[in-house]
Amino acid sequence: MHSMTRLFALAATTACVFGAGFFQTRAAQASIPVIAIVDDDAANDPGPNDASVSDPLEDGSPEHPFDGIQEAMDWVLNPCDIHILPGTYRESLSFPVNCRVVGSGRASTFLEAPSLASGGSIDSTINLGDPAHAAEFELSNLTLRILNVWVDTFAGDPPIRISIHDVTMEGGSITVVATGDASSLDVRVSIENADLQGAGVYASAGDLFDPGFHLVMKSVNISGAGMSFSESRSTFRADLDGVIAPQTDIGMFRSGGGNQNVSLRNSELAGVTIAYLNGYRAALVADNVHFTGAGISSITSLLNLSVTDCDFDHGGVSLSTDTNFDVGTGARATISRSRFREDGVTLASRLFDGAHYSSGNNISLKVDSNLFLGSGVSAAISHGPFNFSFPQSVDISVTNNVFESSPVGVGLAFTLPDAEPGPAQPLFSTSVVNNTFAGCPTGVQVDTNDHLTGKDSLTTLLMNNVITAGSTGIAIHGIDDHTFRIAGNDVHGNSLTDYAGDIPDQTGLNANISADPLFANAASGDYRLTAASPCVDTGVTGPAVPPEDHDGTLRPQDGDQDGISLPDIGAFEFIQRDEDGDGFTAGEDCDDTDASVHPGAAELPGNALDEDCSGAPACDPAAFWKSHGQYVSCVVRACSPLVASGEVAKAQCDAAVSQAAHSSVGRRQRLRQAPVPQAR
């Protein structure tokens, strides 16, 4: 049944049940929503397309619909159910607390600014100020032109639910402002299946605590506009899934204490900017997001960041932390399985006076299993000349990454003061383990400034890395207060030097080697190891070795098949693969391209194949046979037990015997002796 036919049937049924006067009863006096129909081109309208000339009998019924949307909402009041028939409506609107406004489709129902032709705009305000009822509002199935949708909420309201879906917006914006007075207001706004052309989304919350404000955006396209989320002393949450906005940057801002949690999934965005002050926490989760512009930039002292399976075209991830605040701070960032092109991952962290902290400052950065193409990981760590009364620490872990043609694959710079630290000595720990650096001008560089010794504690672990085909492998400048462990690396084929700065050549020490790693196909970017690679099973063990490799393969594997599993050097753990799926890896199988050939396979005689990998085919036709009968007899004797045991079918054996019988194996041609010349 056609949607409008169903609508008319519903309205007619309502009139029959409640009487013809039902449509003249205001919704404020009813306990269920009233369906009111809006059509400015109805059959009984004396002034079609002119809202100032109305049907004198209009009551929202199918026979006498209202001319305008606002007129229908004012008549119905609360709750309301407004159905808009195709047409163009130019109105300024103010919605009641509980209302559902449904158009007839985005291609046929248009809500425009009254002065659209002259560039005017309208504000459609959703007033949600009735504390006696839970507020619900829905807007769907229409196109809004030059329209600003404002949602205002205030303290004391019960739960508020707002749904905007299946809409197109041409210009304007969706702005949600939720404010309270340190209340526990529960506001949820959902925007789904929307096409926002030049229309941005802006949300802010103030003085709202748990459960606070929750924005959901799903399957939304945005072009030519931005998004920003801000909060002050509030709990703010935004979940975006399937948001396609390649030119849009999201701003996350905070002007007072609170918590903001934003998740981005399966989306395309230009970037995200996080600006949080005064040490309050922001959290961002990015999962399967394509960043086309500036990437992720954060200026905050308290941050939880998780980036997984993302793609960065230009900007990367830039983190700046300043811990000079009066509350305990810290930043935790995990970046994994992502691809970086022009810019990589950058951390700039400054540790200041900790005397006023309620807890220590702990900064953690974990970068694992990423691909850096012409970009890398850099960290600049410093602390001022202050006494630390609480623990201060920076922990950086870089594992399982591939760095290709990066100017500096991993660059670490520590700036330390001469002042005497307090009882809580700052700790700086960095581990660069099981990475592959290929064609990088500098693989790893660690710089520490000149300073009075004995004041700080720095440890740097460089282990199980392949650094090859660049200019400089490992460069270290400044070793005071700095403990290095350099072990199990393959640093080879760098045009200038493998080791530079304040450390001698480490080749031959602590399991460090210098040999061609024998990649599978470096020219095409495949830096996995081959079976003959000197990096297989020659890495160093220890708690810093990641339990999985770049591909997710468990580490360690017994790559050289000697019965002892040791980690490999580099981002990839070599595994003996089973290419033909017969249950035996290439190291065990004598032919890993044929599933019928493997140790223990049925050995069919006479076919020149070594199916059971015993080292020689059964009844090898290429061997020497005294006679043809001897060869055929061998095939018969070898084949009969296979049939008896059920390893091969009788038909297979009969075919093998027949083939042997008709072959020329073992047959000898009698050579006719040439006549001996007679002497004359």
TORGU-514084 format. One line per 5 residues: number of its first residue (from 1); their letters; for each residue x, y, z of C-alpha. Coordinates in steps of 0.05 Angstrom, whole numbers, plus 32768, in hexadecimal, padded with zeros to 4 digits. Example, Ala and Ser with C-alpha at 12.3 -4.5 7.8 and 13.67 -1.06 7.14 Angstrom:
% residues 2
1> as> 80F6:7FA6:809C ~ 8111:7FEB:808F
END
This chain:
% residues 680
1> mhsmt> 8000:8000:8000 ~ 801A:8045:7FEF ~ 8034:806C:802A ~ 8001:80A5:8022 ~ 7FC9:8072:801A
6> rlfal> 7FDE:8053:805C ~ 7FE0:8098:807B ~ 7F9A:80A9:8063 ~ 7F81:8065:807A ~ 7F9F:8071:80BF
11> aatta> 7F7F:80B6:80C4 ~ 7F3C:809B:80AC ~ 7F3F:8063:80DF ~ 7F4F:8095:8115 ~ 7F13:80C0:8101
16> cvfga> 7EE5:8084:8101 ~ 7EFA:806C:8145 ~ 7EFB:80AF:8169 ~ 7EC8:80D4:813F ~ 7ECD:810B:810C
21> gffqt> 7EDD:813D:8142 ~ 7F1E:811B:8152 ~ 7F46:8147:8123 ~ 7F29:8184:8145 ~ 7F43:816C:8189
26> raaqa> 7F85:818C:819D ~ 7FBC:815A:81AB ~ 7FC8:817A:81EF ~ 7F86:815A:8204 ~ 7F98:8115:81E7
31> sipvi> 7FC3:80DE:8203 ~ 7FDE:80C7:81BF ~ 7FFF:80ED:8187 ~ 7FD0:810B:8153 ~ 7FE3:8102:810A
36> aivdd> 7FDE:8145:80E8 ~ 7FE8:814A:809D ~ 8007:8187:807B ~ 7FFB:8196:8032 ~ 7FFB:81DB:8014
41> daand> 7FDF:81C2:7FD2 ~ 7FA3:819A:7FE9 ~ 7F64:8192:7FC0 ~ 7F3A:81BC:7FF1 ~ 7F6D:81F3:7FFA
46> pgpnd> 7F53:8234:7FDB ~ 7F9A:824F:7FD8 ~ 7FCA:8219:7FC1 ~ 8013:8227:7FD2 ~ 7FFE:8263:7FFA
51> asvsd> 8000:8257:8045 ~ 7FDA:8298:8052 ~ 7F9C:827C:802F ~ 7F83:823E:8053 ~ 7F4B:820C:804F
56> pledg> 7F18:8225:8082 ~ 7F0C:81DD:8097 ~ 7F54:81CA:809F ~ 7F5F:819B:80DA ~ 7F9B:8171:80C5
61> spehp> 7F71:813A:80A7 ~ 7F7F:811C:8062 ~ 7F43:8143:8047 ~ 7F55:8185:8068 ~ 7FA0:8187:8076
66> fdgiq> 7FC3:81C3:8093 ~ 7FE6:81F4:8066 ~ 8025:81FB:8091 ~ 8050:81D2:80C0 ~ 8051:8204:80F8
71> eamdw> 8005:820A:80F5 ~ 7FFF:81BF:80FC ~ 802F:81BC:8137 ~ 800C:81F6:815B ~ 7FC9:81D3:8152
76> vlnpc> 7FE2:818F:8169 ~ 8012:81A9:819F ~ 802D:816E:81C7 ~ 8037:8136:81B3 ~ 8031:813E:8168
81> dihil> 803A:8115:8129 ~ 8040:8141:80EB ~ 8041:8123:80A6 ~ 8055:8152:806E ~ 803E:8144:8027
86> pgtyr> 806B:8156:7FEC ~ 8077:81A0:7FE1 ~ 80A3:81DA:7FF5 ~ 8095:81FB:8038 ~ 80B5:823E:804B
91> eslsf> 80AB:8248:8095 ~ 80CC:825B:80D7 ~ 80BF:8223:8108 ~ 80BD:8217:8152 ~ 80B2:81CF:8166
96> pvncr> 808D:81B6:81A3 ~ 80AC:8187:81D6 ~ 8096:8145:81B9 ~ 808D:8145:816E ~ 8099:811A:8131
101> vvgsg> 809F:813D:80EF ~ 80A2:8110:80B2 ~ 80A7:8126:806A ~ 8094:80FF:802C ~ 80DB:80F7:8014
106> rastf> 8119:8120:800B ~ 810D:8128:7FC1 ~ 80C6:8144:7FC9 ~ 80C1:8166:800D ~ 80E7:81A7:8018
111> leaps> 80EB:81D5:8054 ~ 810B:8217:8041 ~ 811C:825A:805F ~ 80E4:828D:8055 ~ 8114:82BA:802E
116> lasgg> 813D:8284:800C ~ 8142:82AB:7FCC ~ 8165:82E5:7FEF ~ 8193:82B8:8017 ~ 816B:82BA:8058
121> sidst> 8169:8283:808B ~ 813A:8268:80C0 ~ 8147:824D:8104 ~ 811E:8210:8114 ~ 8120:820D:8160
126> inlgd> 810E:81CE:8186 ~ 80F6:81E6:81CA ~ 8100:81AF:81FC ~ 80EE:81D0:823D ~ 80B3:81A9:8258
131> pahaa> 80CC:8186:8297 ~ 808C:815D:829D ~ 809A:8130:8262 ~ 80D4:810C:8242 ~ 80E3:8132:8203
136> efels> 80E5:810E:81C0 ~ 80ED:812C:817B ~ 80F4:810F:8136 ~ 8101:8131:80F3 ~ 8106:8107:80B4
141> nltlr> 80FA:80FC:806A ~ 8102:8143:804F ~ 8134:8175:8035 ~ 8146:81B3:805E ~ 8160:81EF:8038
146> ilnvw> 8187:8227:805B ~ 816D:820D:809D ~ 818D:8211:80E1 ~ 8173:81DB:8110 ~ 817D:81F0:8158
151> vdtfa> 8174:81C1:8192 ~ 8175:81E3:81D7 ~ 816F:81BC:8218 ~ 8171:81D4:825F ~ 817C:81B7:82A5
156> gdppi> 8142:8194:82C6 ~ 8127:8174:8287 ~ 811B:8129:8286 ~ 813D:80FE:8251 ~ 813E:811E:820C
161> risih> 8140:80F7:81CB ~ 8149:8118:8188 ~ 814C:80F3:8145 ~ 815C:8114:8103 ~ 815F:80E1:80CB
166> dvtme> 8156:80D8:8080 ~ 815E:8122:8073 ~ 8185:814D:8043 ~ 819E:8191:805A ~ 81B3:81C6:8027
171> ggsit> 81D7:81FA:8051 ~ 81C8:820C:8099 ~ 81DE:81E1:80D3 ~ 81CA:81B2:810B ~ 81DC:81D2:814D
176> vvatg> 81CF:81B0:8190 ~ 81D9:81D6:81D0 ~ 81CE:81B1:8211 ~ 81D7:81D8:8251 ~ 81C7:81CC:8299
181> dassl> 81D9:81DC:82E0 ~ 8206:81A3:82F5 ~ 81CB:8175:82E7 ~ 81C7:812E:82CD ~ 81A3:813F:828D
186> dvrvs> 819D:8106:825B ~ 819E:811F:8213 ~ 81A5:80F3:81D6 ~ 81A6:810F:818F ~ 81A8:80E0:8153
191> ienad> 81B7:80F5:810B ~ 81B2:80BC:80D9 ~ 81AF:80B2:808E ~ 81B9:80FC:8082 ~ 81D9:8123:8049
196> lqgag> 81F3:8166:8063 ~ 8207:8193:802A ~ 8229:81D0:8047 ~ 8208:81C2:8089 ~ 8233:81B5:80C7
201> vyasa> 8226:8193:8109 ~ 8237:81B8:8149 ~ 822A:819D:818F ~ 823B:81B9:81D3 ~ 822A:81A6:821B
206> gdlfd> 8233:81CC:825B ~ 822A:81B7:82A4 ~ 820D:8173:8291 ~ 8225:8136:82B6 ~ 8217:80EC:82AD
211> pgfhl> 81F7:80D5:8282 ~ 8201:8119:8261 ~ 81FE:8126:8216 ~ 8203:80F0:81E0 ~ 8206:80FF:8196
216> vmksv> 8200:80C6:8163 ~ 820E:80D0:8119 ~ 8207:8095:80E9 ~ 820A:8093:809D ~ 8211:80DF:8096
221> nisga> 8231:8103:805B ~ 824C:8149:8067 ~ 8269:8177:8033 ~ 8282:81BF:803A ~ 8276:81C5:8085
226> gmsfs> 8296:81B4:80C7 ~ 8287:8192:8109 ~ 8299:81A6:814F ~ 828C:8188:8194 ~ 8297:81B1:81D3
231> esrst> 8287:81A7:821C ~ 8291:81CA:825E ~ 828A:81A4:829F ~ 8263:816E:827A ~ 8262:8126:8265
236> fradl> 8261:8127:8219 ~ 8260:80EB:81EA ~ 825E:80E8:819E ~ 825C:80A9:8174 ~ 8266:80B1:8129
241> dgvia> 8260:8075:80FA ~ 8260:807A:80AF ~ 826A:80C5:80AD ~ 8286:80D9:8069 ~ 82A2:8120:806D
246> pqtdi> 82E5:8122:8049 ~ 82EA:816E:804E ~ 82D3:8174:8096 ~ 82FD:817D:80D4 ~ 82DE:816C:8118
251> gmfrs> 82EF:8199:8152 ~ 82EE:817F:8199 ~ 82F1:81B8:81CB ~ 82EA:81C1:8216 ~ 82E6:8200:823F
256> gggnq> 82DB:81E2:8284 ~ 82E2:81A1:82A9 ~ 82BF:8165:828A ~ 82C8:8128:825F ~ 82BE:8121:8215
261> nvslr> 82BD:80DE:81F1 ~ 82BB:80DA:81A5 ~ 82BD:809B:817B ~ 82C6:809C:812F ~ 82BA:805C:8108
266> nsela> 82B7:8049:80BF ~ 82BA:8092:80AA ~ 82E0:80C3:807E ~ 82F5:8106:809B ~ 8329:813C:808F
271> gvtia> 8340:813C:80D7 ~ 8332:8145:8121 ~ 834C:817D:814E ~ 834B:8173:8199 ~ 8356:81B0:81C5
276> ylngy> 834D:81A2:820F ~ 8368:81CE:8246 ~ 836F:81CA:8292 ~ 837E:8180:8294 ~ 8339:8161:8287
281> raalv> 8333:8123:825F ~ 8320:8119:8216 ~ 831A:80D5:81F5 ~ 831A:80C6:81AA ~ 8313:8083:8188
286> adnvh> 831F:8080:813D ~ 8313:803C:811C ~ 8315:8032:80D1 ~ 8316:807D:80C1 ~ 8334:809C:8083
291> ftgag> 8352:80DF:8093 ~ 8359:8109:8054 ~ 8375:8149:8073 ~ 8397:815F:80B3 ~ 838E:811D:80D8
296> issit> 838A:811E:8124 ~ 83A6:8158:814B ~ 83A1:815B:8197 ~ 83B6:8190:81C9 ~ 83A2:8174:820C
301> sllnl> 83C2:8159:824A ~ 838E:8122:8257 ~ 837F:80F8:821A ~ 836A:80B1:820B ~ 8376:80A5:81C1
306> svtdc> 836C:8065:819A ~ 8379:8063:814F ~ 836F:8021:812B ~ 836C:800E:80E1 ~ 836D:8056:80CA
311> dfdhg> 838A:8076:808B ~ 83AC:80BA:808C ~ 83B7:80DC:8049 ~ 83D9:811C:8060 ~ 83D9:812D:80AA
316> gvsls> 83E8:80F7:80DD ~ 83DF:80F5:8129 ~ 83FC:8131:814E ~ 83FA:812F:819A ~ 840F:8169:81C7
321> tdtnf> 840B:8161:8212 ~ 841B:8196:8245 ~ 8416:817D:828D ~ 841D:81BF:82B1 ~ 83D9:81BC:82D2
326> dvgtg> 83BE:81B6:8319 ~ 83A1:8171:830F ~ 83C0:812E:8300 ~ 83C6:8126:82B5 ~ 83DB:80F3:8282
331> arati> 83D2:80DF:823A ~ 83CA:809A:821D ~ 83CB:808E:81D2 ~ 83CA:804C:81AC ~ 83D3:804E:8160
336> srsrf> 83D0:800C:813B ~ 83C5:7FEC:80F6 ~ 83C2:802F:80D3 ~ 83E2:804E:8095 ~ 8407:8091:8096
341> redgv> 841F:80B5:8058 ~ 8438:80FD:805D ~ 8436:8106:80A9 ~ 843E:80D1:80DE ~ 8437:80D1:812A
346> tlasr> 8453:810B:8152 ~ 8455:8113:819E ~ 846B:8153:81C1 ~ 8469:814D:820C ~ 847F:817D:8243
351> lfdga> 8482:8169:828C ~ 8481:81A2:82BF ~ 847C:81AB:830A ~ 8457:8172:832A ~ 8452:8190:8370
356> hyssg> 8408:81A0:8368 ~ 83F3:815F:8348 ~ 83C3:8130:8369 ~ 83E4:80F8:8341 ~ 841E:80EF:8312
361> nnisl> 8422:80FD:82C7 ~ 8426:80BF:829D ~ 842B:80C5:8252 ~ 8426:8086:8229 ~ 842C:8080:81DD
366> kvdsn> 8426:803C:81BB ~ 8430:8038:8170 ~ 8427:7FF1:8155 ~ 8420:7FCF:8111 ~ 841A:800D:80E6
371> lflgs> 8435:801E:80A1 ~ 845A:805F:809A ~ 8467:8075:8052 ~ 8496:80B1:8053 ~ 8482:80C0:809A
376> gvsaa> 8497:80A8:80DF ~ 8490:80AE:812B ~ 84AF:80E8:814F ~ 84AD:80FC:8199 ~ 84C9:813A:81BA
381> ishgp> 84C9:8133:8206 ~ 84DF:8169:8237 ~ 84D5:817F:827F ~ 84E1:81C1:82A0 ~ 850F:81D2:82DB
386> fnfsf> 84DE:81C0:8311 ~ 84DB:818E:834A ~ 84AE:8152:833E ~ 8487:813D:837C ~ 8461:8106:8358
391> pqsvd> 8476:80D2:8324 ~ 847E:80EC:82DE ~ 8487:80BB:82A4 ~ 8487:80B6:8259 ~ 8482:8071:8239
396> isvtn> 8488:806B:81ED ~ 8482:8028:81CA ~ 848C:801F:817F ~ 8482:7FD7:8167 ~ 8473:7FB0:8127
401> nvfes> 8473:7FEC:80FA ~ 848C:7FF3:80B3 ~ 84B0:8034:80A1 ~ 84BC:803E:8057 ~ 84E5:807A:803E
406> spvgv> 84D7:80A0:807E ~ 8508:80DB:8088 ~ 850F:80C3:80D0 ~ 84EA:8083:80E1 ~ 84EB:808E:812D
411> glaft> 8506:80CF:8149 ~ 850C:80DC:8194 ~ 8523:811E:81B2 ~ 852B:8128:81FD ~ 8536:816D:821B
416> lpdae> 8549:8168:8264 ~ 8558:81A0:8297 ~ 8594:81AA:82C4 ~ 8569:81B5:8302 ~ 8567:8182:833A
421> pgpaq> 8527:8158:8335 ~ 84FC:8149:8371 ~ 84F2:8107:8394 ~ 84CA:80EC:835A ~ 84FC:80E6:8321
426> plfst> 84DC:80EA:82DB ~ 84E2:80AA:82B4 ~ 84E7:80A7:8268 ~ 84E1:8063:8247 ~ 84E2:8055:81FC
431> svvnn> 84E1:8012:81D8 ~ 84E8:8009:818D ~ 84DF:7FBE:8180 ~ 84D2:7F92:8143 ~ 84CB:7FC8:810F
436> tfagc> 84E2:7FCA:80C7 ~ 8503:8008:80AB ~ 850F:8007:8060 ~ 852E:803F:8037 ~ 852B:8072:8070
441> ptgvq> 8560:80A9:8070 ~ 8564:809D:80BC ~ 8545:8060:80DC ~ 8547:8072:8126 ~ 8562:80B2:8144
446> vdtnd> 8566:80C1:818F ~ 857E:8106:81A7 ~ 8589:811B:81EF ~ 85A0:8161:8200 ~ 85DD:8171:822A
451> hltgk> 85CA:8179:8273 ~ 85E3:816C:82B9 ~ 85E6:8121:82C2 ~ 85C7:80F7:82F8 ~ 8585:811D:82F7
456> dsltt> 855A:80F3:82C9 ~ 854D:80AB:82B4 ~ 8544:8099:826B ~ 8543:8053:824D ~ 853F:8043:8203
461> llmnn> 8538:7FFD:81E6 ~ 8547:7FF0:819D ~ 853B:7FA7:818F ~ 852B:7F77:8155 ~ 8526:7FAE:8121
466> vitag> 8539:7FA9:80D7 ~ 8558:7FEA:80C0 ~ 856F:7FE5:8078 ~ 857B:8009:8036 ~ 857A:804F:8054
471> stgia> 85B1:8081:8063 ~ 85BC:807C:80AE ~ 85A2:8041:80D7 ~ 85A4:8056:8120 ~ 85BD:809A:8137
476> ihgid> 85C4:80AB:8181 ~ 85DB:80EF:819B ~ 85E1:80F9:81E6 ~ 85E5:80BF:8216 ~ 85E8:80E0:825A
481> dhtfr> 85B2:80C4:828A ~ 859E:8098:8250 ~ 85A0:804C:8252 ~ 859E:802A:820E ~ 8593:7FE2:81FC
486> iagnd> 85A0:7FD3:81B3 ~ 8596:7F89:81A4 ~ 857F:7F59:816E ~ 857D:7F8D:8135 ~ 858F:7F83:80EC
491> vhgns> 85AD:7FC6:80D6 ~ 85C6:7FBD:8090 ~ 85D4:7FDF:804E ~ 85CD:8028:8063 ~ 85F5:8055:8035
496> ltdya> 8615:8082:8069 ~ 861B:8057:80A8 ~ 85F5:8024:80CF ~ 8604:8044:8112 ~ 8613:808E:811F
501> gdipd> 861D:80BE:8159 ~ 8632:80AB:819F ~ 862F:8060:8198 ~ 865F:8032:8174 ~ 864C:7FFF:813F
506> qtgln> 8621:7FCB:8161 ~ 8627:7F95:812C ~ 863C:7F54:814D ~ 8628:7F6C:8192 ~ 85E8:7F56:81B7
511> anisa> 85CF:7F2E:817B ~ 85D2:7F6A:814C ~ 85E1:7F56:8104 ~ 85EC:7F78:80C2 ~ 85D2:7F4E:8088
516> dplfa> 85A2:7F53:804F ~ 855D:7F44:806E ~ 8546:7F22:802E ~ 8500:7F3F:802A ~ 84CB:7F1C:8002
521> naasg> 84C4:7F57:7FD1 ~ 84DF:7F99:7FE9 ~ 84D4:7FBA:7FA5 ~ 8488:7FB1:7FAD ~ 8488:7FC2:7FF8
526> dyrlt> 8485:7F7A:8012 ~ 84B5:7F79:804C ~ 84A3:7F34:8065 ~ 84DE:7F06:806F ~ 84F0:7ECB:8043
531> aaspc> 8505:7E87:805D ~ 854F:7E96:804F ~ 854E:7ED9:8074 ~ 8583:7EE1:80AB ~ 854D:7F03:80D4
536> vdtgv> 8524:7EC4:80DD ~ 8528:7EAA:8125 ~ 8563:7ED7:8136 ~ 8540:7F0D:815F ~ 8547:7F18:81A9
541> tgpav> 8512:7F02:81DB ~ 84F6:7F2C:8213 ~ 84B7:7F4B:822F ~ 84BA:7F85:81FD ~ 84B1:7F56:81C2
546> ppedh> 8469:7F5E:81A9 ~ 8440:7F1D:81AB ~ 8428:7F27:8163 ~ 8449:7F43:8125 ~ 8433:7F78:80F3
551> dgtlr> 8402:7F47:80D2 ~ 83E7:7F2C:8114 ~ 8410:7EEB:8110 ~ 8422:7ED0:8154 ~ 846A:7EDC:8168
556> pqdgd> 8498:7EB7:816E ~ 8493:7E82:8137 ~ 84C5:7E4A:812A ~ 84D7:7E67:80E6 ~ 8515:7E3E:80DA
561> qdgis> 84F3:7DFD:80F0 ~ 8529:7DEB:8123 ~ 84F7:7DDD:815A ~ 8505:7E1F:817F ~ 84D8:7E5B:8176
566> lpdig> 84FC:7E9E:8178 ~ 84E5:7EE3:8162 ~ 84FA:7EFB:811E ~ 851B:7F3F:8111 ~ 84EC:7F72:80F2
571> afefi> 84A1:7F7F:80F0 ~ 848E:7F3C:80D2 ~ 8495:7EF7:80F0 ~ 84A7:7EC4:80BB ~ 8479:7E88:80B9
576> qrded> 847D:7E4A:8090 ~ 843C:7E50:8069 ~ 8411:7E18:804F ~ 8403:7E32:8009 ~ 83DE:7DF5:7FEF
581> gdgft> 83B4:7DE9:802E ~ 83CA:7DA1:8039 ~ 83DB:7DAC:8083 ~ 8427:7DB1:8078 ~ 844F:7DF1:8075
586> agedc> 8482:7E00:803E ~ 84BA:7DE9:806C ~ 8499:7DA6:8076 ~ 847B:7D9A:8031 ~ 84A6:7D85:7FF7
591> ddtda> 8474:7DA7:7FC7 ~ 8449:7DDD:7FE7 ~ 8425:7DEA:7FA5 ~ 8403:7DA5:7FA1 ~ 83D4:7D90:7FD8
596> svhpg> 83DC:7D47:7FC6 ~ 8426:7D4A:7FD5 ~ 843B:7D4C:801E ~ 845A:7D20:8054 ~ 8430:7CE2:805F
601> aaelp> 8409:7CE8:801E ~ 83F7:7CAA:7FF6 ~ 8432:7C9B:7FC7 ~ 8415:7C84:7F85 ~ 844B:7C5D:7F60
606> gnald> 8464:7C6A:7F1A ~ 8450:7CB3:7F13 ~ 8494:7CD3:7F20 ~ 8477:7CFB:7F5B ~ 8491:7CF8:7FA3
611> edcsg> 844C:7D00:7FC3 ~ 8461:7CEB:8009 ~ 84A1:7D17:8009 ~ 84CC:7CD9:8017 ~ 8502:7CF2:7FE9
616> apacd> 84F5:7CC7:7FAC ~ 84B7:7CB2:7F84 ~ 849E:7C6B:7F8A ~ 84B0:7C42:7F4D ~ 84D1:7C7E:7F2E
621> paafw> 84CB:7C77:7EE2 ~ 850B:7C9F:7EDA ~ 8534:7C6B:7F00 ~ 855A:7C32:7EDF ~ 8530:7BF3:7ED4
626> kshgq> 854D:7BB1:7EBB ~ 850D:7BA2:7E95 ~ 84C8:7BBE:7E88 ~ 84AA:7B86:7EB0 ~ 84D2:7B98:7EED
631> yvscv> 84B6:7BDF:7EEA ~ 846E:7BC8:7EE1 ~ 8476:7B95:7F19 ~ 848E:7BCD:7F48 ~ 8450:7BF6:7F3A
636> vracs> 8422:7BBB:7F47 ~ 8444:7BA8:7F88 ~ 8445:7BF0:7FA2 ~ 83FE:7C00:7F8E ~ 83DB:7BC3:7FAC
641> plvas> 83E6:7BD5:7FF6 ~ 83CC:7C1B:7FE8 ~ 838A:7BFF:7FCF ~ 8386:7BCF:8009 ~ 8390:7C07:803C
646> gevak> 835F:7C34:8019 ~ 8392:7C6A:800C ~ 8383:7C6A:7FC1 ~ 8348:7C50:7F99 ~ 834F:7C10:7F71
651> aqcda> 8341:7C37:7F32 ~ 837D:7C64:7F3F ~ 83A9:7C27:7F49 ~ 838F:7C06:7F0A ~ 839D:7C45:7EE3
656> avsqa> 83E4:7C48:7EFE ~ 83F1:7BFF:7EEC ~ 83D4:7C09:7EA6 ~ 83FF:7C47:7E9B ~ 843D:7C21:7EB1
661> ahssv> 842C:7BE6:7E83 ~ 8424:7C13:7E46 ~ 8463:7C3B:7E55 ~ 84A8:7C30:7E37 ~ 84CA:7C30:7E7A
666> grrqr> 84FC:7BF6:7E7F ~ 84F6:7BE3:7E36 ~ 8539:7BDA:7E11 ~ 8541:7BE1:7DC6 ~ 8571:7BAF:7DA8
671> lrqap> 85A6:7BD4:7D83 ~ 85BA:7BB6:7D40 ~ 8605:7BAD:7D40 ~ 8626:7BD0:7D06 ~ 864F:7BA3:7CD6
676> vpqar> 869A:7BA2:7CE1 ~ 86BF:7BBC:7CA4 ~ 86E9:7B88:7C81 ~ 8732:7B96:7C75 ~ 8748:7B96:7C2D
END
